[in-house]
Amino acid sequence: MKILAIDTSSSVATAAITDGDKLICEYTLNNKLTHSQTIMPMIDSVFTQSELKPGDIDLFAVSHGPGSFTGLRIGLSTVKGLAHAVNKPVAGVNTLEALAFNLPYCPYIISPIMDARREQVYNAFYRFENGVLKEIIPPRAVSLDECLADIEKLGEKTVFLGDGVPVFKNKITERLGDLAIFAPQNANMQKASAVAEAAKNKKKMNYSELVPVYLRKSQAERELEERMKK
């Protein structure tokens, strides 16, 4: 099964094509360009380098959240457009779960953290058991303190990865000490190939069923609620 997967949930833009257990092509970019500038040229590039076209793809997969609201909308609309054009199914993958797939067979708890601003992180806990990823705590938007308190309760070594690591690494180390491990840079950020791997076990759906997973309200919604209260 050929899968085109993308992730635009953070500052990283990434696209990949896989075929079964084979990674054919992957393109990852982590700079200041916006996803509206980069993702379509990246998709065009992986098709060109793979010598494939959209009609050859069996499944279009995308990280559907949590993450940047704008980034998620760009990623989902891109995948929906491609799937609609060639009448193929889509699959949505949670961003945090896809990050956990960066560390297959890891013997420790895996804790992806994404910077959610306002002193919060998007976070979940996972563990690989006999090669299968198991969810310990589901995706959530919480304070960093709450996330670290849960690690302390579990009392196990935990690997942190995601764009929240450079923001909170010092705080994590100060509080958890030897319980905290940090993924190397090559495994710390989103990878479309990980989205493709996670998508293999996801529900295949029509593009019209695909919706983002925000986990919390947008800034505009929060500001409107504050004005309404006043």
Secondary structure, DSSP 8 states (H G I E B T S, - for coil): -EEEEEE-SSS-EEEEEEETTEEEEEEEE-SSS-HHHHHHHHHHHHHHHHT--GGG-SEEEEEEESS-HHHHHHHHHHHHHHHHHHT--EEEEEHHHHHHTTSTT-SSEEEEEEEEETTEEEEEEEEEETTEEEEEEEEEEEEHHHHHHHHHHHTS-EEEESTTHHHHHHHHHHHHGGGEEE--HHHHS--HHHHHHHHTTS--B-GGG-----SS--HHHHHHHHHHH-
